[in-house]
Amino acid sequence: MLVKLENGVPTEWPVTHSRIKHENPNVSFPRDVSKIDVSAYGYAPFQYADFPEYDPEYQNCEEITPVISGATYVQTWQVSDKYTSAERTAYDAQKEADRLDALPDMHRGTRASLLTETDWWASTDLTMTAEQTDYRQALRDITSHNNWPDLSESDWPVKP
């Protein structure tokens, strides 16, 4: 792979070796163009770099102009923060508020599913045990639990 240079500054990358042949139809190039010096044609070797690790929630990552290392231009990445410190604090606070706002609906859905799973216990031809009745009542009362709406797995009643 190559980088196209204009006045010694990379303008396009990556560029294939066939591009030189296409742009210079009157030049007889060897079959393997990668073995020749292409600087006379306004190109230089290009090398990919590993994509950096970053946190996409809080950071941006963008490819910037390659930098020269030896005789090869190397792909370069720039990682930057999306937020100032104050903005990140506000973002995290809003994210937590949104999470807490969504919990009641999520837990009500879980409760509804658990109750539905046990509806057959209340069939007219069955008699629920005290444990079954207590379990279903505990599910109905989950909104009055001390940890509501931030329930952990251990806060839920155990199915008999």
Disulfide bonds with the S-S distance in Angstrom:
none
